[in-house]
Amino acid sequence: MNDDEDTLRKEYPEELIKSGIRGKYAKQFQEGTNIALIEPDLHKIFPDSDAVNRALREYVHQKQSTS
């Protein structure tokens, strides 16, 4: 696809797109998001949020027990 090609759908008027404010909700989104990227090798061990949270809670519990 050529970058100059118009790919805007007909149901989205150009005036609506141009009237938007770039990054209007960026700060709000960042404040409500808590994302940690996991390396691929660790993702095999911790495939989802529940697995990561269990491991972190166990780690914190062990650290608190030894303190």
HELIX and SHEET records of a PDB file:
HELIX    1   1 GLU A   14  LYS A   18  1                                   5    
HELIX    2   2 ALA A   26  GLU A   31  1                                   6    
HELIX    3   3 PRO A   40  ILE A   45  1                                   6    
HELIX    4   4 SER A   49  THR A   66  1                                  18    
END                                                                             
